[in-house]
Amino acid sequence: MNRYLLKSTIVAALGGLLFGFDTVVISGATDTLSKVYNLTPLLLGFTVASALLGTVLGSMFAAAPSERYGRRQCLQALAVLYVVTALGCALAWNWYAFVWFRFVGGLAIGGSSVIGPMYIAEIAPAAKRGRLVGLFQFNIVAGILIAYLSNYAIGLLGFGVEEWRWKLGVAILPAVFFFVNLFGIPQSPRWLIRRGFIEEARQIFTRIGEPDPDREVADVVRSVETEDRTKIEPLFQHKYRRPIFLAIAIGFFNQMSGINAILYYLNDIFKSAGFDKVSSDLQAVAIGATNLLFTMIAMSVIDRLGRKKLLLTGAAGTAVCLAGVAVIFATGQGEHFLVWLLIGFIGFFAFSQGAVIWVYLSEVFPNLVRAKGQSLGSFTHWIMNAIIAFTFPLVAHLSRPAPFVFFAVMTVVQFFVVWLVFPETAGITLEDMQQKMES
């Protein structure tokens, strides 16, 4: 693996680490926030979902500036937003300020989910693209695990009523590190070619270890030379109907599995099953570690087994585990199996949807509309995430098994949609994928 390519990928993927940390760190503060601000289940749902409203807008509007100013510059702007949200949440003077700064953090998360994987896909060789783009997802789950570990450690330090401020504010450290290191990575060579900087793109392809940089440049030029570079190519056209459907479907089913609702409210789920605060924090760490482990396993086989097999395996496994959780809450028996079923759910999800979604979104669209297509898939993911996160506390309050029954049914539906409709994308260059989708 070329060192310059690996360094650039790791730095770009740090946005994923902050993405994972910021989205789930609130799980360790939901109970305290409910008490401090006297939140009803509905208001608690809105407090958690406030960041997700930001992710919706961030994912919607990330494409245009990334096309105009470049992927790297936009990642730097997002790093600044990560710093602002960490500092703002730690110093929030009332509930409205807290919600606002969580919203700002959501803008950064939504933008990162579009630009980070897209940047990595555009610098990665086809044979290594799955593993390299998978580093973004690896960093997401690493951020989730770090958030759970941080919550557990801070909970042991005895900060009392101010504990939640420390839990949320500690994210400023990786945010600053991310911002500083972005100055050491190159611009996307495919973006440079579209802007007319052919020689600079060739030099970058050489530095990242592309065995035949001239041929790679020629392939990218050929994929865009028939297009008017000053023209704004609309995404919603008949010729793009297939990648549009795939982007919406994978974003939709990712959230209909219930993954982020479970991660956001993990401590509350354990509490409702009778576990105390420290035990809930510790078991959350176990689930975060499982997430990381199975993401690593998926990354090691994603280019060899392909995306589709991983998705099918994960859909079947998550359906069984979710059904088991629903049975526990419906019968009020077998609570000691809850952590194992949730660990199983996380393992199957990390091995499939978790490892595949950002890779798949970065592959199925042609160069000219890749930013818009990535934005569409990310937007679908985040709007469904916001809806689920907002409604989960209220629905679970009315009927504890109901959300898990719904999630189990949706993963079964996902299995058949993937089996019948999704194409395999492993080992195909982005330019060849464009021809395959158009045919």
VOGU-3710 file (C-alpha; in Angstrom, 3 decimals, decimal comma):
1> mnryllksti> 0,000/0,000/0,000  1,440/3,367/-1,077  2,199/5,453/2,041  0,973/8,745/0,582  -2,296/7,132/-0,523  -2,765/5,504/2,883  -2,009/8,744/4,742  -4,460/10,730/2,595  -7,152/8,093/3,107  -6,673/7,947/6,888
11> vaalggllfg> -6,791/11,738/7,257  -9,930/12,062/5,107  -11,511/9,222/7,077  -10,983/11,098/10,364  -14,181/12,925/9,476  -15,830/9,534/9,961  -14,364/9,226/13,456  -15,903/12,561/14,449  -19,101/11,526/12,663  -19,343/8,391/14,830
21> fdtvvisgat> -18,321/10,115/18,061  -20,694/13,072/17,743  -23,718/11,022/16,735  -23,666/8,567/19,665  -21,917/10,427/22,489  -25,312/11,832/23,484  -26,412/8,286/24,442  -24,509/8,719/27,714  -26,241/12,023/28,457  -29,896/11,438/27,553
31> dtlskvynlt> -30,973/10,598/31,103  -29,189/13,641/32,585  -30,455/15,988/29,873  -34,014/14,799/30,510  -33,629/15,769/34,161  -31,727/19,042/33,642  -34,162/20,371/31,037  -37,321/18,494/32,192  -37,722/16,771/28,826  -40,724/14,662/27,895
41> plllgftvas> -40,124/11,590/25,664  -41,116/13,727/22,668  -38,724/16,560/23,583  -35,951/14,074/24,279  -36,490/12,670/20,800  -36,274/16,172/19,334  -33,101/16,906/21,324  -31,396/13,831/19,884  -32,846/14,431/16,415  -31,724/18,095/16,352
51> allgtvlgsm> -28,281/16,981/15,206  -29,908/14,777/12,587  -31,843/17,724/11,162  -28,443/19,282/10,605  -27,167/16,120/8,911  -30,086/16,260/6,478  -29,182/19,803/5,402  -25,453/19,055/5,477  -25,864/16,076/3,168  -28,213/18,019/0,854
61> faaapseryg> -25,937/20,985/0,314  -22,476/19,383/0,502  -22,320/18,503/-3,190  -22,334/22,033/-4,656  -19,435/23,524/-2,638  -17,398/20,315/-3,055  -17,738/20,693/-6,831  -16,863/24,387/-6,760  -14,100/24,540/-4,156  -12,883/20,935/-4,053
71> rrqclqalav> -13,256/18,029/-1,645  -10,275/18,901/0,558  -11,275/22,522/1,190  -14,792/21,472/2,144  -13,435/18,881/4,592  -11,450/21,697/6,243  -14,609/23,779/6,626  -16,403/20,799/8,158  -13,548/20,321/10,637  -14,149/23,874/11,869
81> lyvvtalgca> -17,841/23,055/12,417  -16,830/20,001/14,483  -14,770/22,274/16,746  -17,669/24,725/17,101  -20,226/22,065/18,039  -17,971/20,442/20,664  -17,219/23,767/22,331  -20,797/25,016/22,051  -22,417/21,896/23,544  -19,965/21,905/26,441
91> lawnwyafvw> -20,748/25,559/27,251  -24,472/25,564/26,359  -26,300/27,977/28,661  -29,824/26,626/28,039  -31,714/23,952/26,110  -32,131/26,144/23,019  -28,379/26,779/22,812  -27,680/23,076/23,252  -30,073/22,129/20,448  -28,582/24,796/18,171
101> frfvgglaig> -24,996/23,593/18,637  -26,096/19,969/18,117  -27,678/21,154/14,867  -24,364/22,753/13,814  -22,630/19,452/14,549  -25,187/17,726/12,361  -24,225/19,974/9,445  -20,641/18,737/9,816  -21,701/15,086/10,084  -23,973/15,265/7,046
111> gssvigpmyi> -21,320/16,983/4,957  -18,661/14,485/6,053  -20,865/11,548/5,085  -20,961/12,871/1,516  -17,502/14,339/0,935  -15,289/11,950/2,923  -16,183/8,694/1,104  -16,347/10,537/-2,233  -12,828/11,917/-1,806  -11,417/8,503/-0,883
121> aeiapaakrg> -13,198/6,799/-3,797  -11,718/9,337/-6,198  -8,107/8,764/-5,110  -8,314/4,974/-4,596  -7,359/2,334/-7,213  -10,286/0,096/-8,197  -8,756/-3,038/-6,646  -8,370/-1,340/-3,256  -11,339/1,011/-3,300  -13,603/-1,111/-1,111
131> rlvglfqfni> -11,028/-1,374/1,675  -9,958/2,251/1,452  -13,451/3,742/1,383  -14,251/1,206/4,105  -11,754/3,067/6,305  -14,345/5,824/6,544  -16,841/3,365/8,032  -14,061/1,892/10,192  -13,475/5,362/11,633  -17,202/5,847/12,197
141> vagiliayls> -17,380/2,735/14,357  -14,056/3,597/15,993  -15,591/6,960/16,884  -18,650/5,184/18,286  -16,475/2,938/20,457  -14,380/5,908/21,624  -17,579/7,768/22,527  -18,826/4,839/24,628  -15,421/4,466/26,295  -15,282/8,209/26,914
151> nyaigllgfg> -18,769/8,192/28,438  -17,827/5,290/30,706  -14,524/6,874/31,803  -15,995/10,341/32,412  -18,865/8,741/34,331  -16,333/7,342/36,799  -14,711/10,734/37,478  -17,555/12,142/39,551  -18,322/15,370/37,701  -21,903/15,266/38,978
161> veewrwklgv> -24,469/17,437/37,214  -21,759/18,819/34,883  -20,816/15,360/33,615  -22,733/15,724/30,346  -20,744/18,856/29,423  -17,470/16,937/29,645  -18,853/14,020/27,664  -19,831/16,272/24,766  -16,963/18,778/24,967  -14,092/16,288/24,777
171> ailpavfffv> -14,710/15,939/21,001  -12,835/19,213/20,470  -9,506/17,319/20,653  -9,991/15,032/17,598  -11,720/17,896/15,738  -8,629/20,113/15,978  -6,384/17,171/15,026  -8,535/16,528/11,935  -8,385/20,175/10,848  -4,600/20,428/11,137
181> nlfgipqspr> -3,865/17,184/9,253  -6,098/18,056/6,292  -3,418/20,519/5,117  -1,153/17,555/4,301  -3,366/15,697/1,787  -3,834/16,344/-1,967  -6,879/17,545/-3,833  -8,975/14,856/-5,569  -7,312/14,117/-8,957  -10,671/13,413/-10,593
191> wlirrgfiee> -11,983/16,780/-9,398  -8,817/18,450/-10,771  -9,325/16,849/-14,188  -12,889/18,093/-14,337  -11,573/21,585/-13,560  -8,915/21,306/-16,272  -5,811/20,741/-14,105  -4,604/17,665/-15,992  -0,904/17,794/-15,131  -1,532/18,324/-11,421
201> arqiftrige> -3,905/15,347/-11,426  -1,256/13,208/-13,180  1,291/14,121/-10,501  -1,131/13,100/-7,752  -1,898/9,772/-9,438  1,873/9,191/-9,563  2,354/10,061/-5,880  -0,446/7,772/-4,707  1,162/4,823/-6,523  -1,053/4,466/-9,589
211> pdpdrevadv> 0,945/2,005/-11,796  -0,023/3,756/-15,058  -0,947/7,385/-14,252  -1,157/8,404/-17,917  -3,732/5,712/-18,622  -5,707/6,628/-15,495  -5,776/10,284/-16,535  -6,852/9,302/-20,039  -9,677/7,128/-18,678  -11,012/9,929/-16,497
221> vrsvetedrt> -10,688/12,491/-19,298  -12,518/10,154/-21,663  -15,387/9,764/-19,166  -16,010/13,513/-19,080  -14,753/14,794/-22,432  -18,127/14,364/-24,111  -19,766/16,527/-21,469  -19,849/20,308/-21,477  -17,846/21,177/-18,369  -19,674/24,440/-17,888
231> kieplfqhky> -23,041/22,723/-17,939  -24,881/21,857/-14,741  -25,811/18,219/-15,231  -29,129/17,431/-13,494  -29,201/14,246/-11,447  -32,870/13,370/-11,851  -32,868/12,056/-15,406  -34,086/8,824/-16,918  -30,538/7,651/-17,660  -29,643/7,856/-13,960
241> rrpiflaiai> -32,776/6,076/-12,714  -30,908/2,925/-11,654  -28,176/4,512/-9,488  -30,793/6,892/-8,034  -32,917/3,942/-6,914  -29,896/2,134/-5,476  -28,756/5,213/-3,529  -32,205/5,816/-2,043  -32,725/2,128/-1,252  -29,429/1,599/0,551
251> gffnqmsgin> -29,847/4,807/2,573  -33,444/3,920/3,444  -32,820/0,330/4,544  -29,712/1,315/6,481  -31,877/3,281/8,899  -34,936/1,016/8,783  -32,786/-1,602/10,490  -32,950/0,633/13,573  -29,179/0,864/13,919  -28,884/4,493/14,961
261> ailyylndif> -31,995/4,490/17,124  -30,406/1,621/19,063  -27,016/3,353/19,257  -28,498/6,696/20,362  -30,766/5,178/23,021  -28,622/2,204/24,001  -28,346/3,232/27,645  -32,103/3,824/27,824  -32,779/0,399/26,290  -30,627/-1,281/28,926
271> ksagfdkvss> -32,211/0,835/31,667  -35,706/-0,229/30,585  -34,534/-3,845/30,897  -33,404/-3,252/34,483  -29,675/-2,441/34,183  -28,129/0,367/36,240  -26,181/3,356/34,796  -22,636/1,989/35,171  -23,645/-1,421/33,844  -25,371/0,220/30,873
281> dlqavaigat> -22,259/2,277/30,050  -20,044/-0,798/30,273  -22,270/-2,937/28,058  -22,396/-0,082/25,565  -18,596/-0,362/25,365  -18,935/-4,092/24,580  -21,360/-3,310/21,776  -19,071/-0,576/20,423  -16,135/-3,023/20,440  -18,222/-5,576/18,537
291> nllftmiams> -19,086/-2,904/15,988  -15,409/-2,164/15,439  -14,354/-5,824/15,256  -16,929/-6,832/12,636  -16,261/-3,700/10,596  -12,608/-4,748/10,438  -13,622/-8,248/9,343  -15,908/-6,814/6,652  -13,176/-4,499/5,372  -10,829/-7,461/4,962
301> vidrlgrkkl> -13,270/-9,338/2,707  -15,368/-6,625/1,036  -13,299/-6,603/-2,165  -12,997/-10,402/-2,269  -16,572/-11,438/-1,410  -18,223/-8,364/-2,886  -20,791/-5,921/-1,555  -23,927/-7,924/-2,311  -23,028/-11,068/-0,335  -22,235/-8,945/2,719
311> lltgaagtav> -25,587/-7,146/2,475  -27,543/-10,404/2,201  -25,729/-12,031/5,129  -26,273/-8,981/7,326  -29,962/-8,601/6,507  -30,685/-12,189/7,495  -28,681/-11,997/10,726  -30,068/-8,640/11,903  -33,645/-9,822/11,297  -33,170/-12,795/13,636
321> clagvavifa> -31,517/-10,714/16,386  -34,141/-7,951/16,246  -36,920/-10,521/16,457  -35,267/-11,908/19,598  -35,117/-8,436/21,216  -38,811/-7,915/20,427  -39,678/-11,237/22,098  -37,770/-10,259/25,277  -39,619/-6,955/25,611  -42,976/-8,534/24,711
331> tgqgehflvw> -42,702/-11,333/27,289  -40,656/-9,566/29,966  -38,432/-12,639/30,196  -34,855/-13,446/29,210  -33,442/-9,955/29,863  -29,997/-11,517/30,393  -29,999/-12,433/26,689  -30,591/-8,811/25,652  -26,945/-7,763/25,507  -26,051/-10,848/23,443
341> lligfigffa> -28,832/-10,238/20,945  -27,806/-6,595/20,587  -24,166/-7,638/20,170  -25,292/-10,081/17,467  -27,343/-7,355/15,781  -24,408/-4,929/15,808  -22,052/-7,612/14,505  -24,268/-8,506/11,541  -24,959/-4,848/10,775  -21,279/-3,860/10,913
351> fsqgaviwvy> -20,377/-6,787/8,642  -22,931/-5,693/6,040  -24,756/-2,367/5,830  -22,265/-0,575/8,031  -19,262/-1,512/5,893  -20,997/-1,288/2,515  -23,196/1,837/2,443  -20,575/4,554/1,953  -18,558/2,368/-0,422  -21,618/1,587/-2,534
361> lsevfpnlvr> -22,805/5,192/-2,688  -19,386/6,316/-3,902  -19,399/3,715/-6,713  -22,762/3,691/-8,468  -22,832/7,238/-9,899  -20,814/8,571/-12,877  -18,164/11,267/-12,394  -20,352/14,132/-13,554  -23,069/13,613/-10,922  -21,189/11,642/-8,270
371> akgqslgsft> -21,304/14,469/-5,728  -25,056/14,932/-6,243  -25,712/11,191/-6,149  -23,651/10,735/-2,996  -25,584/13,629/-1,497  -28,920/12,018/-2,417  -28,013/8,703/-0,777  -26,673/10,447/2,302  -29,757/12,681/2,476  -32,026/9,611/2,399
381> hwimnaiiaf> -29,954/8,010/5,155  -30,127/11,081/7,386  -33,776/12,020/6,863  -34,816/8,488/7,805  -32,370/8,598/10,717  -33,961/11,819/11,984  -37,480/10,389/11,729  -36,542/7,187/13,561  -34,539/8,975/16,277  -37,349/11,471/16,873
391> tfplvahlsr> -40,131/8,884/17,139  -38,288/6,036/18,896  -38,649/7,314/22,511  -42,388/7,929/22,101  -43,118/4,621/20,331  -40,983/2,647/22,824  -42,761/4,435/25,698  -46,128/3,268/24,334  -44,990/-0,269/23,450  -41,452/-1,517/24,159
401> papfvffavm> -41,440/-4,378/21,595  -43,106/-2,385/18,756  -39,970/-0,643/17,360  -38,021/-3,894/17,244  -40,828/-5,753/15,477  -40,869/-3,007/12,839  -37,086/-3,064/12,406  -37,085/-6,874/12,042  -39,741/-6,755/9,304  -37,843/-4,062/7,400
411> tvvqffvvwl> -34,608/-6,082/7,394  -36,500/-9,005/5,873  -37,791/-6,689/3,120  -34,239/-5,415/2,638  -32,959/-8,967/2,066  -35,265/-9,518/-0,898  -34,669/-6,076/-2,436  -30,885/-6,587/-2,340  -31,190/-10,132/-3,685  -33,398/-9,148/-6,625
421> vfpetagitl> -32,198/-5,645/-7,559  -28,716/-4,714/-6,313  -25,773/-5,239/-8,741  -22,271/-6,171/-7,613  -19,753/-3,297/-7,833  -16,554/-4,874/-6,470  -13,427/-4,704/-8,650  -14,923/-2,406/-11,306  -13,384/1,008/-12,061  -15,611/4,026/-11,541
431> edmqqkmes> -15,554/4,713/-15,290  -16,514/1,107/-16,184  -19,248/1,242/-13,542  -20,672/4,269/-15,337  -20,944/2,277/-18,582  -22,477/-0,680/-16,735  -25,160/1,480/-15,133  -26,003/3,214/-18,426  -26,362/-0,147/-20,194
//
